Amino acid sequence: MSAALPLCIIGAGAIGMRHVEVASASPDVTISAIVEPHAPRRAELAAQGLPMVASLAEVPEGTRAAIIASPTNDHFATALACLERGWHVLVEKPITTTPGEARRLEAEAKARGLHLITGHHRRCHPYTQQARAALGTLGRLVGLSGHWSLRKHNTYYDVEWRRSPGAGPVMTNLCHEADLLAFLLGPITEVTALTSNTVRGHVIEDTAALAFRFESGVLGSYFVSDAGASPWSFEASSSENPDIAGSGQDYLRFTGTEGALEFPSLTRWGASAPGEVEWRKPLARTPGPETPRIDPLAEQLRRFAALCAGGTDNVLCTAAEGRAALEVTLATLLSARESRPVAPGEVPDDFRGH
């Protein structure tokens, strides 16, 4: 077994502390330092015995990797500084604020022979990987429909930055879905979107309706809102986040020429009799398999440590794939602003969504 990977965690907010929790319990890594520039927060955590430092300059020698869980606007500068130190990097989503920044990081990591992974951890769920195989049983894929709607509590928006451009559900939540759909179905090549802020009245959107075109020819429709209450979202379906109530309800549906698949339960609808699958014959429902529930952040960390130790991986989100998810997310906002379909590849390198 390889020696534990010494890494630092940058940012001690909510997601940063989830990484601290996971890393502390992992046999695959050791925490060399937790970087937190805010002095009161740093002192609070140091009093709990955590190895707190104020800046990257104070991270001990021998550190080989970093998890970046600071605000998105800091991702580029922080990731670049880590790569320049020769560290492998796992950066929370979105990878950066602009496609140009993401490309710069990709080039830096490649030039230095370092791993740069984007924290789209939903790939690490067993049922996500099983869904890839199950989709192959549906004949030729035709389309998908998705519904992500969780009503965030009113006081969530008391924090000023959560009402600022770039903090709406498209950048905050849809970016996860963009990567998940690409992981399952391949590249998204066109986005058409409508957005609205009429419910909450903030400068940012609270609701969006989208149409996707995939490279394979598959079409998709998607609804996203943080103002509407529903049981349909990845978080509610999977119960992966203890702060969000679970529902156990599927929120994605895939359709093919031979049947359909619900996600994440992996319930399949298919032929009930020999011959052509067509509308005069009822479809047979097959419940999905029992799938072990895991902590996806822990599985992501295990895979990251193995990769840094010289292994290979086909599940973790690469820097290029993280940039692709960012471009789809930004294409959504650009489409809504300009009232036209947008290809992710035409998003300007310096576009931030506003």
C-alpha positions as CSV (number, residue, x, y, z in Angstrom):
1,M,0.0,0.0,0.0
2,S,1.3,3.5,-0.9
3,A,2.1,5.9,1.9
4,A,-0.6,8.4,2.8
5,L,-0.6,11.5,0.6
6,P,0.2,14.7,2.5
7,L,-2.1,17.4,1.4
8,C,-3.4,20.8,2.5
9,I,-7.0,22.0,2.5
10,I,-7.6,25.6,1.4
11,G,-10.7,27.2,2.8
12,A,-12.4,26.4,6.1
13,G,-16.0,27.2,5.1
14,A,-18.8,24.7,4.9
15,I,-17.5,22.7,2.0
16,G,-13.9,23.0,3.2
17,M,-14.8,21.5,6.6
18,R,-16.6,18.6,4.8
19,H,-13.2,17.9,3.1
20,V,-11.5,18.2,6.5
21,E,-14.0,15.7,7.9
22,V,-13.4,13.2,5.0
23,A,-9.7,13.6,4.9
24,S,-9.4,13.1,8.7
25,A,-11.1,9.8,8.4
26,S,-9.2,8.6,5.3
27,P,-6.2,6.2,5.5
28,D,-5.1,7.5,2.1
29,V,-4.2,11.0,3.1
30,T,-2.8,13.1,5.9
31,I,-3.7,16.8,6.4
32,S,-0.5,18.8,6.6
33,A,-2.3,22.2,7.0
34,I,-5.7,23.9,6.7
35,V,-5.3,27.3,5.1
36,E,-7.8,30.0,6.3
37,P,-7.0,33.7,6.0
38,H,-9.8,34.9,8.2
39,A,-8.1,35.2,11.7
40,P,-11.2,34.6,14.0
41,R,-12.1,31.5,12.1
42,R,-8.5,30.3,12.1
43,A,-8.2,30.8,15.8
44,E,-11.5,29.0,16.4
45,L,-10.4,25.9,14.5
46,A,-6.9,26.0,15.9
47,A,-8.4,25.8,19.4
48,Q,-9.9,22.5,18.3
49,G,-6.5,21.1,17.5
50,L,-6.6,21.5,13.7
51,P,-3.3,22.4,11.9
52,M,-4.3,26.0,10.9
53,V,-2.2,28.4,8.8
54,A,-2.9,31.8,7.3
55,S,-1.4,31.4,3.9
56,L,0.1,29.0,1.4
57,A,3.6,30.2,2.4
58,E,3.1,28.6,5.8
59,V,2.1,25.2,4.5
60,P,4.8,22.7,5.6
61,E,7.4,21.3,3.2
62,G,6.6,17.8,2.0
63,T,3.0,18.6,1.1
64,R,2.3,17.0,-2.2
65,A,-1.3,18.0,-3.0
66,A,-4.1,20.6,-2.2
67,I,-7.8,20.6,-2.0
68,I,-9.2,24.0,-2.9
69,A,-12.5,24.9,-1.3
70,S,-12.2,28.7,-1.2
71,P,-14.7,31.0,-3.0
72,T,-14.9,30.5,-6.7
73,N,-13.3,33.9,-7.5
74,D,-10.2,32.7,-5.7
75,H,-9.9,29.3,-7.6
76,F,-7.7,30.5,-10.4
77,A,-5.0,32.3,-8.4
78,T,-5.0,29.7,-5.7
79,A,-4.8,26.7,-8.1
80,L,-2.0,28.4,-10.1
81,A,0.0,29.0,-6.9
82,C,-0.4,25.4,-5.9
83,L,0.6,24.0,-9.3
84,E,3.7,26.3,-9.2
85,R,4.6,24.7,-5.9
86,G,4.5,21.3,-7.6
87,W,1.3,20.1,-5.9
88,H,-1.4,18.0,-7.4
89,V,-4.7,19.9,-7.1
90,L,-8.4,18.9,-6.5
91,V,-10.4,22.1,-6.9
92,E,-14.1,22.5,-6.0
93,K,-16.5,23.2,-8.8
94,P,-16.7,25.3,-10.8
95,I,-13.1,25.0,-11.8
96,T,-12.7,28.7,-12.3
97,T,-14.9,31.7,-13.2
98,T,-14.0,31.9,-16.9
99,P,-13.0,29.4,-19.6
100,G,-9.8,31.3,-20.2
101,E,-8.6,30.8,-16.6
102,A,-9.5,27.1,-16.9
103,R,-7.4,26.7,-20.0
104,R,-4.4,28.4,-18.3
105,L,-4.6,26.0,-15.4
106,E,-4.9,23.0,-17.8
107,A,-1.8,24.1,-19.6
108,E,0.1,24.7,-16.3
109,A,-0.8,21.3,-14.9
110,K,0.2,19.5,-18.2
111,A,3.5,21.3,-18.4
112,R,4.4,20.3,-14.9
113,G,3.1,16.8,-15.1
114,L,0.6,17.3,-12.3
115,H,-3.0,16.2,-11.8
116,L,-5.7,18.8,-11.8
117,I,-9.0,17.4,-10.9
118,T,-12.4,19.2,-10.6
119,G,-14.6,18.4,-7.7
120,H,-17.7,17.1,-9.6
121,H,-18.1,14.3,-7.0
122,R,-21.4,13.0,-8.3
123,R,-19.6,10.8,-10.8
124,C,-18.3,8.8,-7.8
125,H,-21.7,7.5,-6.7
126,P,-22.0,3.8,-7.7
127,Y,-25.4,4.4,-9.3
128,T,-23.9,7.1,-11.5
129,Q,-21.4,4.6,-12.9
130,Q,-24.1,1.9,-13.1
131,A,-26.3,4.3,-15.1
132,R,-23.7,4.5,-17.8
133,A,-24.0,0.8,-18.4
134,A,-27.8,0.8,-18.0
135,L,-28.3,3.5,-20.7
136,G,-26.8,1.0,-23.1
137,T,-29.8,-1.2,-22.7
138,L,-32.3,1.4,-24.0
139,G,-31.5,1.0,-27.7
140,R,-30.7,4.2,-29.4
141,L,-30.9,7.1,-26.9
142,V,-33.4,9.8,-27.9
143,G,-33.6,12.2,-25.0
144,L,-33.8,13.1,-21.4
145,S,-35.8,15.3,-19.1
146,G,-34.6,16.7,-15.8
147,H,-36.1,18.6,-12.9
148,W,-34.0,20.2,-10.2
149,S,-36.0,22.3,-7.8
150,L,-35.1,22.9,-4.2
151,R,-36.5,25.9,-2.3
152,K,-33.7,27.5,-0.4
153,H,-34.8,29.0,2.9
154,N,-35.3,32.8,2.9
155,T,-32.4,33.6,5.2
156,Y,-30.0,31.8,2.9
157,Y,-30.0,35.0,0.9
158,D,-29.2,37.2,3.9
159,V,-25.5,36.7,3.0
160,E,-24.8,39.4,0.4
161,W,-22.6,37.4,-2.0
162,R,-25.5,34.9,-2.4
163,R,-27.5,37.7,-4.1
164,S,-24.7,38.8,-6.3
165,P,-24.1,38.0,-10.1
166,G,-22.9,34.4,-10.5
167,A,-24.5,33.2,-7.3
168,G,-27.8,32.0,-8.8
169,P,-28.8,28.3,-9.2
170,V,-27.3,28.2,-12.8
171,M,-23.8,28.7,-11.6
172,T,-24.2,27.2,-8.2
173,N,-26.3,24.1,-8.9
174,L,-26.7,23.5,-12.7
175,C,-22.9,23.2,-13.1
176,H,-23.1,19.9,-11.2
177,E,-25.8,18.7,-13.6
178,A,-23.9,19.8,-16.7
179,D,-21.0,17.6,-15.7
180,L,-23.2,14.7,-14.7
181,L,-25.1,14.7,-18.0
182,A,-21.9,14.9,-20.0
183,F,-20.5,12.0,-18.0
184,L,-23.5,9.9,-18.8
185,L,-24.3,11.0,-22.4
186,G,-21.2,12.7,-23.8
187,P,-20.5,16.3,-24.7
188,I,-23.2,19.0,-24.8
189,T,-23.0,21.0,-28.0
190,E,-25.8,23.5,-27.8
191,V,-27.8,25.2,-25.0
192,T,-31.0,27.3,-25.3
193,A,-32.2,28.9,-22.1
194,L,-34.8,31.1,-20.5
195,T,-34.2,32.6,-17.0
196,S,-36.4,34.4,-14.5
197,N,-36.0,36.3,-11.2
198,T,-39.6,37.1,-10.7
199,V,-40.1,35.1,-7.5
200,R,-37.3,36.3,-5.3
201,G,-36.7,39.6,-7.2
202,H,-32.9,39.5,-6.8
203,V,-30.5,40.6,-9.6
204,I,-29.7,36.9,-10.1
205,E,-32.0,34.3,-11.6
206,D,-34.0,32.0,-9.4
207,T,-35.4,29.8,-12.2
208,A,-34.3,28.6,-15.6
209,A,-35.7,26.4,-18.3
210,L,-33.2,24.8,-20.7
211,A,-32.9,22.7,-23.9
212,F,-29.7,20.8,-24.5
213,R,-28.3,19.2,-27.7
214,F,-25.7,16.5,-27.3
215,E,-22.9,15.6,-29.7
216,S,-24.6,12.2,-30.1
217,G,-27.9,13.8,-31.3
218,V,-29.7,13.2,-28.0
219,L,-31.9,16.1,-27.0
220,G,-32.7,17.1,-23.4
221,S,-35.0,19.5,-21.4
222,Y,-34.1,20.7,-18.0
223,F,-35.8,22.8,-15.3
224,V,-33.8,24.4,-12.4
225,S,-35.1,26.6,-9.6
226,D,-34.1,27.4,-6.1
227,A,-37.4,29.2,-5.5
228,G,-39.8,26.3,-6.1
229,A,-40.4,23.5,-3.6
230,S,-40.3,19.9,-5.0
231,P,-39.0,16.4,-4.1
232,W,-37.0,16.4,-7.4
233,S,-33.3,17.1,-7.3
234,F,-30.1,15.1,-7.1
235,E,-29.7,16.1,-3.4
236,A,-33.2,15.0,-2.4
237,S,-33.1,11.9,-4.6
238,S,-29.7,10.7,-3.2
239,S,-29.9,12.0,0.4
240,E,-26.1,12.7,0.0
241,N,-26.3,16.0,1.8
242,P,-27.3,15.9,5.5
243,D,-28.5,19.5,5.3
244,I,-31.0,18.8,2.6
245,A,-34.1,16.7,3.2
246,G,-34.3,13.5,1.2
247,S,-37.2,12.4,-0.9
248,G,-36.1,9.2,-2.6
249,Q,-37.8,10.4,-5.8
250,D,-36.1,10.2,-9.2
251,Y,-35.3,13.5,-10.9
252,L,-33.9,12.4,-14.3
253,R,-35.6,10.3,-17.0
254,F,-33.8,9.0,-20.1
255,T,-35.6,7.7,-23.1
256,G,-34.4,5.3,-25.8
257,T,-35.9,3.4,-28.7
258,E,-36.1,0.2,-26.5
259,G,-37.2,1.7,-23.2
260,A,-36.6,4.3,-20.5
261,L,-34.5,4.7,-17.3
262,E,-35.2,6.7,-14.2
263,F,-32.3,8.1,-12.2
264,P,-30.9,7.6,-9.6
265,S,-33.1,4.6,-8.7
266,L,-32.1,3.0,-12.1
267,T,-35.7,1.8,-12.5
268,R,-36.0,0.5,-16.1
269,W,-39.0,0.4,-18.4
270,G,-38.7,-2.0,-21.4
271,A,-40.2,-4.7,-23.5
272,S,-43.0,-6.8,-22.0
273,A,-43.2,-9.2,-24.9
274,P,-41.1,-10.3,-27.9
275,G,-41.0,-8.1,-31.0
276,E,-41.0,-4.4,-31.5
277,V,-41.3,-2.1,-28.6
278,E,-44.1,0.2,-29.5
279,W,-47.1,2.1,-28.1
280,R,-49.7,-0.7,-28.4
281,K,-47.8,-2.8,-25.9
282,P,-47.4,-2.0,-22.3
283,L,-43.9,-1.5,-21.0
284,A,-42.5,-3.7,-18.2
285,R,-41.2,-2.0,-15.1
286,T,-38.0,-3.4,-13.6
287,P,-36.9,-1.9,-10.3
288,G,-33.3,-0.8,-10.1
289,P,-30.7,-2.9,-8.2
290,E,-29.8,-2.3,-4.6
291,T,-26.9,0.1,-4.7
292,P,-24.6,0.8,-1.7
293,R,-24.8,4.3,-0.3
294,I,-21.4,5.9,0.0
295,D,-19.9,9.3,0.8
296,P,-19.0,10.6,-2.6
297,L,-16.5,13.0,-1.3
298,A,-14.7,10.1,0.5
299,E,-14.7,8.1,-2.7
300,Q,-13.5,11.1,-4.7
301,L,-10.6,11.6,-2.2
302,R,-9.7,7.9,-2.4
303,R,-9.5,8.0,-6.2
304,F,-7.5,11.3,-6.1
305,A,-4.9,9.9,-3.7
306,A,-4.6,6.7,-5.8
307,L,-4.1,8.9,-8.9
308,C,-1.4,11.0,-7.2
309,A,0.3,7.7,-6.2
310,G,0.7,6.8,-9.9
311,G,-2.6,5.1,-10.6
312,T,-5.1,5.6,-13.4
313,D,-8.7,6.7,-13.2
314,N,-11.7,7.0,-15.6
315,V,-14.2,8.5,-13.2
316,L,-12.7,11.7,-11.7
317,C,-13.5,14.9,-13.5
318,T,-10.4,16.2,-15.3
319,A,-9.6,19.8,-15.8
320,A,-10.8,19.7,-19.4
321,E,-14.1,18.1,-18.3
322,G,-14.4,20.7,-15.5
323,R,-13.9,23.5,-18.1
324,A,-16.6,21.8,-20.4
325,A,-19.1,21.9,-17.5
326,L,-18.2,25.5,-16.8
327,E,-18.7,26.4,-20.5
328,V,-22.1,24.7,-20.6
329,T,-23.1,26.7,-17.5
330,L,-21.9,30.0,-18.9
331,A,-23.6,29.1,-22.3
332,T,-26.8,28.9,-20.4
333,L,-26.5,32.4,-19.0
334,L,-25.3,33.8,-22.4
335,S,-28.2,32.1,-24.2
336,A,-30.7,33.6,-21.8
337,R,-29.1,37.1,-22.1
338,E,-29.0,37.0,-25.9
339,S,-32.2,35.0,-26.5
340,R,-30.5,32.5,-28.9
341,P,-29.0,29.0,-28.9
342,V,-25.3,29.0,-27.7
343,A,-22.6,26.4,-28.3
344,P,-20.4,26.0,-25.2
345,G,-17.3,26.4,-27.4
346,E,-18.3,29.9,-28.4
347,V,-18.4,31.3,-24.8
348,P,-15.8,34.1,-24.7
349,D,-12.7,33.2,-22.7
350,D,-13.3,36.1,-20.3
351,F,-17.1,35.7,-19.9
352,R,-18.2,35.3,-16.2
353,G,-21.9,35.0,-16.8
354,H,-22.7,38.6,-16.2
